[in-house]
Amino acid sequence: MKKKDIIIRDLISLRGPSIWTYPPSIEAWIDIGEFEDYPSNTLPGFVERLKAWLPNMVEHRCNYGEHGGFFRRLDEGTWIGHVLEHVALELMTLGGLPDGFGRTRETTERGVYKLAISNFQDDCTKLALELGIELILAAVNDTPFDMAAATEKMRRKVDRKYLGPSTAAIANAAEARGIPYIRLLDDGNLVQLGYGAAMRRIWTAETDSTSAIAETISRDKDLTKELISSVGVPVPEGREVEDADDAVEAAEDIGYPVVVKPTDGNHGRGVFIDLVTPEAVRKAYDIAVEEGSGVLVERSIPGIEHRLLVVGGKLVAANRSDFIIVTGDGTQTVQQLIDTQINIDPRRGHTELHPLSIIKIDTAAKIELERQGLAGDKVPEKGREVLIQRNANHAFDCTDEVHPDTAEVVALAARVVGLDIAGIDLVCQDISKPLADQGGAIVEVNAGPSLLMHIKPGIGKPRPVGQAIVNNLFAPGLTGRVPLVGITGTQGKTHVAKLVAHLLYIAGKHTGLACSDGLFLGRRQVQKTDAAHWDGGRRLLLNRAVEAAVIENGAEVILGQGLAYDRCSVGIVTNVKPEAEDLSRWDVQPTGGEYYTTPRSIYRTQVDVVLPSGHAVLNAEDELVADFAELCDGKVIFFAVDRNHPVFAAHVAKGEQGVTVIDGRIVLATGTEEIRLCRVTDVPLIGKAKRPEDIASTLAATAAGWALGLSKDVIKTALKTYGIELPDPASLLMKK
């Protein structure tokens, strides 16, 4: 391609840490053709049109690290690939995604670039790139571009494909605590927090501790009332009815005004309040019966509806609803007044990103208007206040106003129903006073409540409800992690991985191993084909039985898939031998400047993801590998066959940890202290051949065991028994 166009040659989904960044990203190989000869400042009118369409890109700091940094680059002249990076990021932001990461680097082929960009969800990122190309070409050619339509298209895609706000709040709170999360459905809200045996699962605001029985109870409003009233929780008087006549009879027994609602409805559908005539009750019944499996008639509680969120038996947030009222001007219809006085509020919208919803004249609103002698197409006189909805969006945060007695009552209601997370609907006149003193009552207990009203209230401060849920799932100090060892390097990875898994097996851990020889769970091989890739590693992390994981990663995995885990306890790099691998398809250069991918930039990824509490295990005798020590957030354990190697010797002399061979024995060394384990010839992997590469693999695995806190006896036993067929502990128990 030589003309002025932008062609995406390839899209590589990097689903974990990569050479670019820690979170998932997409690497796009783009060919900008003749644009290589035309930086932004040489394209007439291009910069001005781009700024006009995307003015918020002034916030992109770019290389200069300052407000307006990217605009400065545009004015000075930058290449179209770099422009696409920023345009796509801005489109993603406009669509409702979080701020993202972007990098653009040239390849060795003129006019072809690698563009890496945050990937919150595949379809959303790809759409941003496609729209970005359309926008740029329109700006270059001075042709129309519908910015509003493009933004709306992004928003719809994000709304359908990205995490909902409740789930995102919990996932973000988990990340803030260092707990990893895995989205189990590409376009759903089922999410795993943590890895392996330490995992928990959520689905929006429900967790794996949310009882199915409790959820079923909460859907049955009559049963819920019966259960919570039995422990003294105030509820409105009422009963389930059989038909419209029975509904009227119940209303007259209770006394008007009454509420008519489905026994198992949700989201307020089919709920009619403050009904004062038999006709209104009959009409409400006919609608409510279509929304659920039965209908309730209850005493109408005076006051305003509130939603209180209970997590783990504690009140964590509260929100108050409000009346929706319009004021007549003598010229506009009720519907027009709603559109100009209510729906014009930018907080209102159709997506989950909007804290308030669009007000429509639904059946309940029609009944309310009829009560006032109006309809949607009628024009109220000037100055007349018209009530549209009595309990509309929960827009006002009132957490700090809730009376302590009321907080205890709602916590009791959640506990009686059996919910770990509950949205409690109650009606009262003043939330700062006890319910009993004002005739208030709890009207519903809901499972899986929406968190948006608390995360993004219309008025008032947001509440850390995601954090409350995460803290309820994970006790202080827990991170949802199991011991995880990642191994990379040019050669020797598989031997090291299998020996480390054996070490953990001897230590009593049910260990998952993903390596080139297959996938193993404990002593059982569950896959015989190569499992040293993202899918193999991810299978281990999704398995509740896995108490420790060992995952092998080659250069091609890091370049083409990303790591299966966000961070690791131990990261091992065996060696880096550029001449031994052909990575030309990835445009990897053995040496080069900062703009080219080099072997060092690939293998350092394994060290970059070591936890601050973890260890990097590095080959001191490989210069490229030894240099990674300065990149590690945790501690470093060097290994070397030659104890006198300068890098190794200097490291140990400083009191740091090292594993080597002294007098024919494997030794753990720290300063002047030496712990001798066993003779190298006692290790089946090494045997009498004593090949340096086998010794190095053994030392690397030994260092990993030391980093994991395994005892001297466990490490020694594992080294001596690796490769020997051992009975499975389960089979021994069966024999007994």
C-alpha positions in Angstrom: 0.0 0.0 0.0 1.4 3.4 -1.0 -1.6 5.7 -1.1 -2.8 7.8 1.8 -4.6 5.1 3.7 -4.4 3.2 7.0 -4.6 -0.6 6.8 -4.7 -2.9 9.8 -2.5 -5.9 8.8 -2.9 -7.9 12.0 -4.6 -7.7 15.4 -3.0 -9.6 18.3 -5.0 -10.0 21.5 -2.6 -9.9 24.4 -4.8 -11.2 27.2 -2.4 -10.6 30.0 0.9 -8.9 30.8 3.1 -8.5 27.7 6.1 -6.5 26.5 3.8 -3.4 26.5 1.9 -3.3 29.8 0.4 -5.3 32.6 -3.4 -5.3 31.7 -4.7 -6.9 28.6 -4.0 -5.0 25.4 -4.4 -5.3 21.6 -1.3 -5.0 19.4 -2.3 -3.7 15.9 0.1 -3.9 13.1 -0.8 -0.9 10.9 0.5 0.1 7.5 0.1 3.9 7.0 1.4 3.9 3.4 2.1 7.3 2.0 1.3 8.9 5.4 4.9 8.0 6.3 5.9 11.0 4.3 3.3 13.3 5.7 3.4 14.0 9.5 0.4 15.7 11.0 1.6 19.3 10.5 2.0 18.8 6.8 -1.7 17.9 6.2 -3.7 21.0 5.4 -6.5 21.6 8.0 -6.0 18.1 9.5 -5.0 19.2 13.0 -7.7 21.8 13.3 -10.5 19.4 12.3 -9.1 16.7 14.6 -9.1 19.1 17.6 -12.6 20.3 16.8 -14.0 16.8 16.7 -12.1 15.6 19.7 -11.4 18.6 21.9 -11.0 16.5 25.1 -7.8 15.1 23.7 -6.2 18.2 25.2 -6.1 16.1 28.3 -3.7 13.6 26.7 -0.3 14.5 28.1 1.7 12.3 25.7 5.5 12.4 25.7 5.7 15.9 27.2 3.8 14.8 30.4 1.8 18.0 30.4 -1.7 19.2 29.7 -2.1 19.6 26.0 1.0 17.4 25.3 -0.6 15.5 22.5 -1.9 18.7 20.8 1.6 20.0 21.0 2.8 16.9 19.2 0.2 17.4 16.5 1.2 21.0 15.9 4.9 20.0 15.8 4.3 17.0 13.5 3.7 13.4 14.5 2.9 10.3 12.4 -0.6 9.0 11.7 0.0 5.7 13.6 0.6 7.8 16.7 -2.5 9.8 16.0 -4.6 6.7 15.7 -3.5 5.6 19.1 -4.8 8.7 20.7 -8.0 8.9 18.7 -8.9 5.3 19.5 -8.2 5.9 23.2 -10.4 9.0 23.2 -13.2 7.2 21.5 -13.0 4.5 24.1 -13.2 7.1 26.8 -16.2 8.7 25.1 -17.9 5.3 25.0 -17.6 5.0 28.8 -14.5 2.9 29.2 -11.8 3.8 31.8 -8.7 5.7 30.8 -6.4 3.5 28.9 -2.8 2.8 27.8 -1.3 3.4 24.3 2.0 3.0 22.6 3.1 3.2 19.0 6.4 1.9 17.8 7.9 1.6 14.3 8.9 -1.8 12.8 11.9 -2.5 10.5 9.5 -2.2 7.5 9.0 1.4 6.5 5.5 2.8 7.1 4.5 -0.2 9.3 4.0 0.3 13.0 3.0 -1.7 16.1 0.2 0.1 17.9 -0.6 -1.3 21.4 -3.7 -0.1 23.2 -5.6 -1.1 26.3 -8.1 -3.9 25.7 -11.0 -3.7 28.1 -13.1 -5.9 25.8 -12.2 -7.1 22.3 -15.2 -5.9 20.4 -15.0 -2.4 22.0 -11.3 -2.0 21.2 -11.7 -3.1 17.6 -14.6 -0.7 17.1 -12.5 2.1 18.5 -9.7 1.4 16.0 -12.2 1.1 13.1 -13.9 4.4 13.9 -10.5 6.0 14.6 -9.4 5.2 11.1 -12.6 6.6 9.6 -12.3 9.8 11.6 -8.7 10.4 10.7 -9.2 9.8 7.0 -12.2 12.2 7.1 -10.1 14.8 8.8 -7.3 14.4 6.3 -9.7 14.5 3.3 -11.9 17.2 4.7 -15.0 15.1 4.4 -18.0 14.9 6.9 -17.8 12.7 10.0 -20.7 12.2 12.3 -19.0 12.5 15.7 -22.3 12.1 17.6 -23.2 8.9 15.8 -19.7 7.5 16.3 -19.8 8.3 20.0 -23.3 6.7 20.4 -22.1 3.6 18.5 -19.2 3.3 21.0 -21.5 3.8 24.0 -23.9 1.1 22.7 -21.1 -1.3 22.2 -19.6 -0.6 25.7 -23.0 -0.9 27.3 -23.5 -4.4 25.7 -20.0 -5.8 26.0 -18.2 -4.2 29.0 -18.7 -5.0 32.7 -21.8 -3.4 34.2 -21.2 -0.7 36.8 -21.9 -2.9 39.8 -19.5 -5.6 38.6 -16.9 -3.1 37.6 -17.0 -1.5 41.0 -16.4 -4.8 42.7 -13.6 -5.8 40.2 -11.9 -2.4 40.6 -12.1 -2.6 44.4 -10.5 -6.1 44.2 -7.7 -4.8 42.0 -7.1 -2.0 44.5 -6.5 -4.6 47.1 -4.1 -6.6 44.9 -6.7 -9.3 44.2 -6.7 -10.3 40.5 -9.9 -10.8 38.6 -10.9 -12.9 35.6 -14.0 -12.2 33.5 -15.5 -15.6 32.9 -18.0 -14.5 30.2 -16.7 -12.2 27.4 -19.8 -10.1 27.4 -21.3 -10.9 30.8 -20.9 -10.0 34.5 -19.7 -13.4 35.9 -16.3 -12.7 37.4 -13.8 -14.7 39.3 -11.8 -12.9 42.0 -8.5 -14.5 42.8 -6.9 -17.7 41.5 -7.3 -21.4 42.1 -8.3 -22.6 45.6 -8.3 -19.0 46.8 -10.9 -17.8 44.4 -14.4 -16.3 44.9 -17.0 -15.6 42.2 -19.4 -12.8 41.7 -22.2 -12.0 39.3 -23.1 -8.3 39.5 -23.9 -7.9 43.2 -24.4 -11.6 44.0 -21.5 -13.8 45.2 -20.8 -17.5 45.6 -22.0 -17.0 49.2 -25.4 -15.8 48.0 -27.8 -18.6 48.9 -30.1 -19.8 46.1 -32.7 -20.4 48.8 -32.4 -16.9 50.2 -32.7 -15.5 46.7 -35.8 -17.5 46.1 -37.3 -16.3 49.4 -36.5 -12.6 48.5 -38.4 -13.0 45.2 -41.5 -14.1 47.2 -42.6 -10.9 48.8 -45.3 -12.4 50.9 -43.0 -15.1 52.4 -40.3 -12.4 52.9 -42.7 -10.3 54.9 -43.8 -13.3 57.0 -40.2 -14.2 57.9 -38.9 -10.8 58.8 -42.1 -9.7 60.6 -41.7 -12.8 62.8 -38.6 -11.3 64.4 -40.1 -7.9 64.9 -39.2 -6.1 61.6 -42.0 -3.7 60.7 -43.8 -4.6 57.5 -47.0 -3.2 55.9 -50.2 -5.1 56.6 -51.4 -7.0 53.6 -51.9 -10.3 51.8 -51.7 -12.1 48.5 -55.0 -11.9 46.5 -56.6 -14.3 44.0 -58.3 -11.9 41.6 -59.4 -8.3 41.1 -62.4 -8.7 43.3 -60.3 -10.2 46.1 -57.9 -7.3 45.7 -60.7 -4.8 46.3 -61.8 -6.8 49.3 -58.3 -6.9 50.7 -58.0 -3.1 50.1 -61.2 -2.4 52.0 -60.2 -4.7 54.9 -56.8 -2.9 55.2 -58.2 0.6 54.5 -57.2 3.0 51.8 -54.7 4.0 50.5 -53.1 0.7 49.5 -50.3 -0.6 47.3 -50.8 -3.2 44.7 -47.7 -5.1 43.4 -46.5 -8.5 42.0 -45.5 -11.0 44.6 -42.2 -11.7 42.8 -41.6 -8.7 40.5 -38.5 -6.6 40.4 -37.2 -3.2 39.5 -40.5 -1.6 40.5 -42.4 -3.1 37.5 -46.1 -3.4 38.1 -46.0 -1.6 41.5 -48.9 0.9 42.2 -48.9 3.0 45.3 -51.4 5.2 47.2 -54.5 3.7 45.5 -57.7 5.1 47.0 -60.6 3.7 44.9 -61.8 0.2 44.0 -61.5 1.1 40.3 -57.8 2.0 40.7 -57.2 -1.3 42.6 -58.8 -3.3 39.8 -56.9 -1.6 37.1 -53.6 -2.0 39.0 -54.3 -5.7 39.6 -54.8 -6.3 35.9 -51.3 -4.9 35.2 -49.5 -6.3 38.3 -50.7 -9.9 37.6 -48.9 -9.8 34.3 -45.5 -8.9 36.0 -45.4 -11.8 38.4 -46.9 -15.1 39.5 -49.2 -13.4 42.0 -50.4 -10.1 43.4 -50.1 -8.5 46.9 -52.3 -5.8 48.3 -50.7 -3.9 51.2 -51.3 -0.9 53.4 -49.7 2.2 51.9 -47.0 3.5 54.1 -46.7 7.3 54.3 -43.4 8.7 53.3 -40.6 8.3 50.8 -39.0 5.1 49.5 -35.4 4.5 50.5 -33.0 1.8 49.3 -30.5 0.6 51.9 -27.6 -1.7 51.0 -26.5 -4.3 53.5 -23.3 -6.2 53.0 -22.1 -8.9 55.4 -24.7 -7.9 58.0 -23.7 -4.3 58.0 -25.4 -1.2 56.4 -22.9 0.3 53.9 -25.0 2.8 51.9 -28.4 4.3 51.7 -30.3 6.3 49.0 -33.5 8.2 49.0 -35.9 8.4 46.1 -37.9 11.5 45.2 -41.2 12.6 43.7 -41.1 13.5 40.0 -43.0 16.7 39.5 -43.3 19.1 36.6 -44.7 22.6 36.6 -47.2 23.7 34.0 -46.5 26.7 31.8 -49.9 26.9 30.1 -48.5 25.9 26.7 -46.7 22.6 26.9 -48.3 19.1 27.3 -47.3 16.9 30.3 -45.1 14.9 28.0 -43.3 18.0 26.7 -42.9 19.2 30.3 -41.3 15.9 31.2 -38.9 16.2 28.3 -37.9 19.8 28.9 -37.9 19.8 32.7 -36.9 16.3 33.7 -35.3 14.3 30.9 -33.0 17.1 29.9 -30.9 16.3 32.9 -27.6 14.8 31.6 -27.6 12.4 34.5 -30.6 10.7 32.9 -30.1 8.1 30.1 -30.9 4.6 28.9 -27.6 3.0 29.8 -26.2 1.7 33.1 -23.7 4.5 33.0 -26.5 7.0 33.9 -27.5 7.2 37.6 -31.0 8.4 36.7 -33.3 6.9 34.1 -35.4 8.6 31.4 -38.9 9.3 32.8 -41.7 7.8 30.7 -45.4 7.9 31.0 -45.9 4.2 31.8 -49.0 2.6 33.1 -48.4 3.7 36.7 -47.8 7.3 35.6 -51.0 7.2 33.5 -52.9 6.2 36.6 -51.3 8.9 38.6 -52.1 11.5 35.9 -55.7 10.2 35.7 -56.0 10.8 39.4 -55.2 14.4 38.8 -57.5 14.7 35.8 -54.7 14.8 33.3 -53.0 12.7 30.6 -49.7 12.9 28.7 -51.2 15.0 25.9 -53.0 17.4 28.2 -51.7 21.0 28.9 -51.7 21.9 32.6 -52.4 25.5 33.5 -49.5 27.8 34.3 -48.0 27.2 37.7 -49.7 23.9 38.4 -47.5 21.2 39.9 -48.1 17.8 38.3 -47.0 14.6 40.1 -45.6 12.1 37.5 -44.1 9.4 39.8 -44.3 9.1 43.6 -41.1 7.1 44.1 -38.8 7.6 41.2 -35.1 7.2 40.9 -33.1 6.8 44.1 -31.0 9.8 43.5 -30.0 11.2 46.9 -27.4 9.6 49.0 -28.5 9.6 52.7 -26.1 7.1 54.2 -25.0 9.4 57.0 -28.6 10.2 58.0 -29.7 6.7 58.7 -30.7 6.2 62.4 -28.7 3.4 64.1 -31.8 1.5 65.0 -32.9 1.5 61.4 -29.4 0.2 60.3 -29.9 -2.7 62.8 -33.3 -3.5 61.5 -32.3 -3.7 57.9 -29.3 -5.8 58.8 -31.6 -8.2 60.7 -34.0 -8.4 57.7 -31.1 -9.4 55.4 -29.9 -11.9 57.9 -33.3 -13.5 58.4 -33.8 -13.9 54.6 -30.2 -15.3 54.4 -28.6 -12.8 52.0 -25.0 -11.8 52.2 -25.8 -8.7 50.0 -29.2 -7.2 50.1 -31.0 -4.1 48.9 -33.6 -3.3 51.5 -36.5 -1.1 50.3 -38.2 0.8 53.1 -40.7 3.7 53.3 -40.6 6.3 56.0 -40.9 10.1 56.3 -37.6 10.7 58.0 -34.7 8.2 57.7 -32.9 9.9 60.6 -35.6 8.6 63.0 -36.5 5.1 64.1 -39.0 3.4 61.9 -41.4 2.4 64.7 -41.7 6.1 65.8 -43.1 7.2 62.4 -45.0 4.1 61.2 -42.3 3.3 58.6 -41.8 -0.2 57.3 -39.7 -2.5 55.1 -41.5 -3.2 51.9 -39.0 -5.4 50.0 -35.7 -7.4 50.5 -33.9 -7.8 47.2 -31.0 -10.1 46.1 -28.4 -8.8 43.6 -29.2 -5.1 44.1 -27.9 -2.5 41.7 -24.9 -0.6 43.1 -25.0 2.3 40.6 -27.2 4.5 42.8 -24.5 4.3 45.5 -21.5 4.5 43.2 -22.8 7.4 41.3 -25.7 9.1 43.2 -27.5 12.0 41.6 -26.8 14.1 44.7 -24.4 13.3 47.5 -21.1 11.5 47.8 -20.4 8.1 46.3 -20.0 5.2 48.7 -17.3 2.5 48.4 -19.8 -0.3 48.1 -17.5 -2.4 45.8 -14.8 -2.2 48.5 -17.3 -3.3 51.1 -18.2 -6.4 49.1 -14.6 -7.3 48.4 -13.8 -6.9 52.1 -16.7 -9.2 53.0 -15.4 -11.8 50.6 -11.7 -11.6 51.6 -10.6 -11.2 55.2 -7.8 -8.6 55.9 -4.5 -9.8 54.5 -6.0 -12.2 52.0 -5.2 -11.5 48.3 -7.0 -14.3 46.6 -3.7 -15.7 45.4 -2.1 -19.1 45.5 1.6 -19.7 45.2 2.3 -19.2 41.5 5.6 -19.8 39.7 6.2 -18.5 36.2 9.1 -19.7 34.1 10.6 -18.3 30.9 13.8 -18.3 29.0 15.2 -19.7 25.8 16.1 -23.2 27.0 15.5 -25.5 30.0 12.1 -24.1 30.9 10.2 -27.4 30.9 12.7 -29.3 33.2 12.6 -26.4 35.7 8.8 -26.2 35.6 8.3 -29.9 36.2 10.9 -30.0 39.0 9.2 -27.0 40.7 5.8 -28.7 40.5 7.4 -31.8 42.1 8.8 -29.7 44.9 5.3 -28.3 45.6 3.8 -31.8 45.4 6.3 -33.1 48.0 5.3 -30.1 50.1 1.7 -31.3 50.1 0.2 -28.8 47.7 -2.2 -29.9 45.0 -0.3 -28.3 42.2 -1.3 -27.5 38.7 1.4 -27.5 36.0 1.1 -26.1 32.5 4.3 -26.8 30.4 5.4 -28.0 27.0 4.9 -31.7 28.0 1.2 -31.1 28.8 -1.2 -30.1 31.6 -0.9 -31.8 35.0 -3.1 -31.7 38.1 -1.1 -33.2 40.9 0.3 -36.5 39.6 -2.4 -36.8 36.9 -1.7 -35.7 33.3 -5.0 -34.2 31.9 -3.6 -33.0 28.6 -0.7 -34.6 26.7 -0.3 -31.8 24.1 1.7 -28.6 24.7 0.1 -26.5 27.4 2.8 -23.9 27.7 0.5 -21.1 26.6 -2.1 -18.7 27.8 -5.0 -21.2 27.7 -3.1 -23.8 29.6 -2.1 -21.4 32.4 -5.6 -20.0 32.6 -7.1 -23.5 33.0 -5.1 -23.9 36.2 -6.2 -20.5 37.6 -9.9 -21.3 37.0 -9.6 -24.6 38.9 -10.8 -24.5 42.5 -8.7 -27.5 43.4 -5.4 -25.9 42.5 -3.5 -24.8 45.6 -0.3 -23.9 43.7 0.4 -23.3 40.0 3.5 -23.6 37.9 3.3 -22.1 34.4 5.9 -22.2 31.6 5.9 -19.3 29.1 8.1 -19.1 26.0 8.9 -16.0 24.0 6.1 -16.6 21.5 3.5 -16.8 24.3 4.6 -13.4 25.7 4.7 -11.9 22.2 1.4 -13.4 20.9 -0.8 -14.1 23.9 0.5 -12.4 27.0 0.9 -14.1 30.4 -2.0 -16.0 31.9 -1.6 -14.3 35.3 -1.2 -10.7 36.4 1.5 -11.2 39.0 3.4 -14.2 40.4 5.1 -15.3 43.6 8.2 -16.5 41.8 9.4 -15.5 38.3 12.3 -17.6 36.8 14.4 -16.7 33.8 16.6 -19.6 32.8 18.7 -18.0 30.1 18.4 -15.7 27.0 20.0 -16.9 23.8 18.9 -14.8 20.9 20.7 -16.9 18.4 18.8 -20.0 19.4 15.3 -18.7 18.5 13.8 -17.4 15.3 11.4 -14.7 16.3 11.5 -12.8 12.9 7.7 -13.1 12.4 7.4 -10.8 15.5 10.0 -8.4 14.0 12.2 -9.0 17.0 15.7 -7.6 16.6 18.7 -9.1 18.5 19.8 -5.6 19.3 18.3 -2.2 18.6 17.0 1.1 20.0 14.0 1.7 22.2 11.6 1.5 19.3 12.3 -2.1 18.4 11.4 -5.4 20.2 14.5 -7.1 21.5 14.9 -10.4 23.4 15.5 -8.4 26.5 12.2 -6.7 26.3 10.4 -10.0 25.9 11.9 -12.0 28.8 11.9 -9.1 31.3 8.1 -9.4 31.2 8.4 -12.4 33.6 10.4 -10.3 36.0 8.2 -7.3 35.7 5.2 -9.3 37.1 6.9 -10.6 40.3 5.0 -9.4 43.3 6.7 -7.1 45.8 6.5 -9.9 48.3 7.9 -12.4 45.7 11.2 -13.4 44.2 12.9 -13.4 40.8 15.1 -16.4 40.2 17.8 -15.4 37.8 20.8 -17.0 36.0 23.8 -15.1 37.3 26.0 -16.6 34.5 23.8 -15.1 31.8 24.6 -11.4 31.4 21.2 -10.5 29.8 19.4 -12.4 32.6 21.5 -11.0 35.5 20.7 -7.5 34.4 17.0 -8.1 35.1 17.7 -8.0 38.8 17.3 -4.2 38.9 13.8 -4.6 37.4 12.3 -6.8 40.1 9.8 -5.4 42.6 10.6 -8.2 45.0 13.8 -10.0 46.1 16.3 -11.7 43.8 17.8 -15.1 44.1 20.7 -15.8 41.8 21.7 -19.3 40.7 25.1 -20.2 39.2 26.9 -23.5 38.5 30.2 -21.6 39.2 30.1 -20.3 42.7 33.0 -17.9 41.8 31.1 -16.1 39.0 31.6 -12.4 39.7 27.9 -11.5 39.6 26.9 -14.4 41.8 29.7 -13.9 44.3 29.1 -10.2 44.7 25.3 -10.8 45.2 25.9 -13.4 48.0 28.6 -11.3 49.6 26.0 -8.6 50.1 23.9 -11.0 52.2 21.5 -11.8 49.4 20.3 -15.3 48.5 22.0 -17.6 46.0 22.0 -21.2 45.0 25.1 -22.9 43.7 27.3 -26.0 43.8 30.1 -26.3 46.4 32.2 -29.4 46.7 29.8 -31.4 44.6 26.8 -30.4 46.7 23.8 -28.1 46.0 24.1 -25.2 48.5 21.8 -22.4 49.6 24.1 -19.5 50.3 23.4 -16.2 52.1 26.5 -14.1 52.9 28.8 -16.4 54.8 26.0 -18.9 55.7 25.7 -22.1 53.7 23.0 -24.7 53.8 24.1 -27.9 52.1 21.3 -30.0 50.6 22.5 -33.1 48.7 25.1 -34.2 46.2 24.5 -33.3 42.6 24.8 -36.9 41.7 21.9 -37.8 44.0 19.6 -35.8 41.7 18.1 -38.1 39.0 17.8 -35.2 36.6 21.6 -34.6 36.8 22.9 -38.1 37.3 26.4 -39.1 36.5 26.4 -37.1 33.3 26.4 -33.9 35.3 25.6 -31.7 32.3 25.9 -28.0 33.1 22.4 -27.3 31.7 20.8 -30.0 33.9 22.7 -28.6 37.0 21.5 -25.1 36.1 17.9 -26.3 35.8 18.1 -28.0 39.2 19.6 -24.9 40.8 16.8 -22.7 39.4 14.1 -25.0 40.7 15.8 -25.3 44.1 15.9 -21.5 44.3 12.2 -21.4 43.5 11.5 -23.8 46.4 13.6 -21.7 48.7 11.7 -18.6 47.6 8.4 -20.3 48.3 9.5 -21.0 51.9 9.8 -24.8 51.5 11.9 -26.5 54.1 15.3 -27.9 53.6 14.0 -31.4 54.0 11.2 -31.0 51.5 13.6 -29.5 48.9 16.2 -32.2 49.4 13.6 -35.0 49.2 12.1 -33.5 46.1 15.4 -33.3 44.4 16.3 -36.9 45.2 12.9 -38.2 44.0 12.2 -36.2 40.9 11.8 -38.6 38.0 11.1 -41.6 40.3 7.5 -42.9 40.1 5.8 -42.1 43.4 2.4 -43.4 44.6 -0.4 -41.0 44.7 -1.4 -40.1 48.3 -5.1 -40.7 47.4 -4.3 -44.2 46.3 -2.5 -45.0 49.5 -5.6 -43.8 51.5 -7.8 -46.1 49.3 -5.7 -49.1 50.1 -6.1 -48.4 53.8 
